[in-house]
Amino acid sequence: MSTVVLNKAERAYVAIKDNITDGTYGPGYRLVLGQIAKELDVSVVPVREAIRRLEAEGLVTFTANVGAQVVATDAREYQYTMETLSLVEGWATAAAAPHISASDIALARKINAEMRECLEHFDPKRFTELNHEFHAVIFEHCSNLHILDLVHRGWNRLATIRESTFSYVPGRALRSVEEHDALMDLIESKASAQEIETAARHHRLATLNEYLAIRNNTTP
């Protein structure tokens, strides 16, 4: 079995992104190029290239006199990301539907079954990981690479939110699994693109709406 060897810039990108998504580099964390380069045993050049790539993906921001920082995601940023993702992922899901095979449907249903099992001893982090896997099985079949890029950017944005939305709105998890079943039923029955897009968009917005409802009731 061959081993994939990453170049220095790719290795720096993967390492920094992993530290962002697992919370090691929290919101607002300053990314000091020299320090990161030393930790990765590379020069500053590949680290700078990696940070520019992460900036393009929306995970890092650069401010004059401050430097590169992990994006500080707040409730409003989460709302905007979810609203945008509902549009682009809804479209991507509908566009992908005709290209989804029986084996893809079986895989998506298997992942959703794991999500249902996860409800018994709820693990928000694992549930969120499975949720991404479920949707990726579908939207990765979208042939419009520009739309797909926007979907990936949206998911990357969500990854900067350390605490799973499902830990904040735990009751949403069961409804999410049920909506997954309904979405797969539509795809399997070859429903119209409009029906599938609407279901996918409403699925995403339902999570946002429940989050906002709880936040508005608990935030002074």
C-alpha positions as CSV (number, residue, x, y, z in Angstrom):
1,M,0.0,0.0,0.0
2,S,1.5,3.4,-1.0
3,T,1.8,6.2,1.5
4,V,0.7,9.7,0.5
5,V,3.5,12.2,1.4
6,L,2.2,15.7,1.9
7,N,4.4,18.6,0.8
8,K,5.3,21.1,3.5
9,A,2.5,23.6,2.7
10,E,-0.1,20.9,2.7
11,R,1.2,19.5,5.9
12,A,1.1,22.9,7.5
13,Y,-2.4,23.5,6.2
14,V,-3.7,20.2,7.6
15,A,-2.0,20.7,11.0
16,I,-3.3,24.3,11.5
17,K,-6.8,23.4,10.3
18,D,-6.9,20.4,12.7
19,N,-5.9,22.6,15.6
20,I,-8.7,25.1,14.6
21,T,-11.4,22.5,14.3
22,D,-10.6,20.6,17.5
23,G,-10.4,23.8,19.5
24,T,-6.6,23.9,20.2
25,Y,-6.6,27.2,18.3
26,G,-9.7,28.9,19.7
27,P,-11.6,31.9,18.2
28,G,-9.4,34.9,18.2
29,Y,-6.2,32.9,18.6
30,R,-3.2,34.6,17.1
31,L,-1.4,32.5,14.5
32,V,2.3,33.4,14.9
33,L,4.0,32.2,11.8
34,G,7.4,31.7,13.3
35,Q,6.1,29.8,16.3
36,I,4.0,27.5,14.1
37,A,6.9,26.9,11.7
38,K,9.1,25.9,14.6
39,E,6.5,23.5,16.0
40,L,6.1,21.9,12.5
41,D,9.8,22.0,11.8
42,V,9.4,23.9,8.5
43,S,10.2,27.4,7.3
44,V,7.8,30.3,7.5
45,V,7.0,30.1,3.8
46,P,4.7,27.0,3.8
47,V,3.0,28.2,7.0
48,R,2.2,31.5,5.3
49,E,0.9,29.7,2.3
50,A,-1.3,27.5,4.6
51,I,-2.7,30.5,6.4
52,R,-3.6,32.3,3.2
53,R,-5.5,29.2,2.1
54,L,-7.3,29.0,5.4
55,E,-8.1,32.8,5.1
56,A,-9.7,32.1,1.7
57,E,-11.8,29.4,3.4
58,G,-13.0,31.8,6.0
59,L,-11.3,30.1,9.0
60,V,-8.7,32.8,9.4
61,T,-8.7,36.5,9.3
62,F,-5.8,38.9,8.8
63,T,-5.8,42.3,10.4
64,A,-3.1,45.0,10.0
65,N,-0.9,45.4,13.0
66,V,-2.4,42.3,14.5
67,G,-1.7,39.5,12.0
68,A,-3.5,36.3,11.4
69,Q,-6.1,35.1,13.8
70,V,-8.7,32.3,14.0
71,V,-12.1,33.8,13.1
72,A,-14.1,34.6,16.2
73,T,-17.5,33.2,15.4
74,D,-20.4,34.7,17.2
75,A,-24.1,34.0,17.1
76,R,-24.7,36.4,14.2
77,E,-22.0,34.9,12.2
78,Y,-23.5,31.4,12.9
79,Q,-26.9,32.7,11.7
80,Y,-25.5,34.1,8.5
81,T,-23.5,30.9,7.8
82,M,-26.5,28.7,8.3
83,E,-28.8,30.9,6.2
84,T,-26.2,30.9,3.4
85,L,-25.6,27.1,3.7
86,S,-29.3,26.4,3.6
87,L,-29.4,28.0,0.1
88,V,-26.3,26.5,-1.4
89,E,-26.6,23.1,0.2
90,G,-30.2,22.9,-0.7
91,W,-29.4,23.6,-4.3
92,A,-26.4,21.2,-4.2
93,T,-28.6,18.4,-2.7
94,A,-31.2,18.8,-5.4
95,A,-28.6,18.9,-8.2
96,A,-26.9,15.8,-6.7
97,A,-30.0,13.7,-6.4
98,P,-30.1,12.3,-9.9
99,H,-26.6,11.1,-9.5
100,I,-27.0,9.3,-6.2
101,S,-26.9,5.6,-6.5
102,A,-28.6,2.9,-4.6
103,S,-25.3,2.2,-2.7
104,D,-25.1,5.9,-1.8
105,I,-28.6,5.8,-0.4
106,A,-27.8,2.7,1.6
107,L,-24.7,4.4,3.0
108,A,-26.6,7.5,3.9
109,R,-29.3,5.5,5.7
110,K,-26.6,3.5,7.5
111,I,-25.0,6.7,8.8
112,N,-28.4,8.0,9.8
113,A,-29.0,4.8,11.7
114,E,-25.8,5.3,13.6
115,M,-27.0,8.8,14.4
116,R,-30.2,7.4,15.8
117,E,-28.2,4.9,17.9
118,C,-26.1,7.9,19.1
119,L,-29.2,9.4,20.6
120,E,-29.3,6.7,23.3
121,H,-26.1,7.9,25.0
122,F,-25.9,11.3,23.3
123,D,-22.5,12.4,22.2
124,P,-22.9,15.8,20.5
125,K,-19.4,15.8,19.0
126,R,-19.9,12.3,17.4
127,F,-23.4,13.2,16.3
128,T,-22.1,16.3,14.6
129,E,-19.4,14.2,12.8
130,L,-22.0,11.7,11.6
131,N,-24.2,14.5,10.5
132,H,-21.5,15.9,8.3
133,E,-20.8,12.4,6.9
134,F,-24.5,12.0,6.1
135,H,-24.8,15.2,4.1
136,A,-21.4,14.7,2.4
137,V,-22.6,11.4,0.9
138,I,-25.3,13.5,-0.9
139,F,-23.9,16.9,-1.7
140,E,-20.5,15.6,-3.0
141,H,-22.4,14.3,-6.1
142,C,-23.2,17.9,-7.1
143,S,-21.4,18.5,-10.4
144,N,-21.3,22.3,-10.0
145,L,-17.9,22.8,-8.5
146,H,-18.6,26.5,-7.6
147,I,-21.7,25.6,-5.6
148,L,-19.8,22.7,-4.0
149,D,-17.0,25.0,-3.0
150,L,-19.5,27.3,-1.2
151,V,-21.0,24.3,0.6
152,H,-17.5,23.3,1.8
153,R,-16.8,26.8,2.9
154,G,-20.1,26.8,4.9
155,W,-19.2,23.6,6.7
156,N,-15.7,24.9,7.4
157,R,-17.2,28.0,8.9
158,L,-19.4,25.8,11.2
159,A,-16.3,23.9,12.2
160,T,-15.0,27.0,13.9
161,I,-17.9,26.8,16.4
162,R,-16.3,24.6,19.0
163,E,-19.4,23.4,20.8
164,S,-21.8,21.3,18.7
165,T,-25.1,23.0,18.0
166,F,-26.8,19.8,19.1
167,S,-25.3,20.1,22.6
168,Y,-27.0,23.6,22.7
169,V,-30.3,22.3,21.2
170,P,-30.3,18.6,22.1
171,G,-33.9,18.1,21.2
172,R,-33.1,19.0,17.7
173,A,-31.0,15.8,17.2
174,L,-34.0,13.4,17.0
175,R,-35.9,15.7,14.6
176,S,-32.8,16.0,12.5
177,V,-32.6,12.2,12.1
178,E,-36.3,12.0,11.2
179,E,-35.8,14.8,8.6
180,H,-32.8,12.8,7.1
181,D,-35.1,9.8,6.6
182,A,-37.7,12.0,4.9
183,L,-35.0,13.6,2.7
184,M,-33.7,10.1,1.6
185,D,-37.3,9.0,0.9
186,L,-37.6,12.0,-1.5
187,I,-34.3,11.2,-3.2
188,E,-35.1,7.5,-3.5
189,S,-38.5,8.1,-4.9
190,K,-37.0,10.5,-7.5
191,A,-39.1,13.5,-6.3
192,S,-38.8,16.8,-8.1
193,A,-35.7,19.0,-7.7
194,Q,-37.9,21.6,-6.1
195,E,-39.2,19.2,-3.5
196,I,-35.7,18.0,-2.6
197,E,-34.2,21.5,-2.5
198,T,-37.0,22.8,-0.3
199,A,-36.7,19.8,2.1
200,A,-32.9,20.2,2.4
201,R,-33.2,24.0,2.9
202,H,-35.9,23.7,5.5
203,H,-33.9,21.0,7.3
204,R,-30.9,23.4,7.6
205,L,-33.1,26.3,8.7
206,A,-34.9,24.3,11.3
207,T,-31.7,23.8,13.2
208,L,-31.0,27.5,13.0
209,N,-34.5,28.5,14.1
210,E,-34.4,26.2,17.1
211,Y,-31.0,27.6,18.1
212,L,-32.2,31.2,17.8
213,A,-35.4,30.4,19.7
214,I,-33.5,29.1,22.7
215,R,-30.9,31.8,22.5
216,N,-33.4,34.6,22.4
217,N,-35.2,33.1,25.4
218,T,-32.1,32.7,27.5
219,T,-30.0,35.7,26.5
220,P,-30.7,38.8,28.5
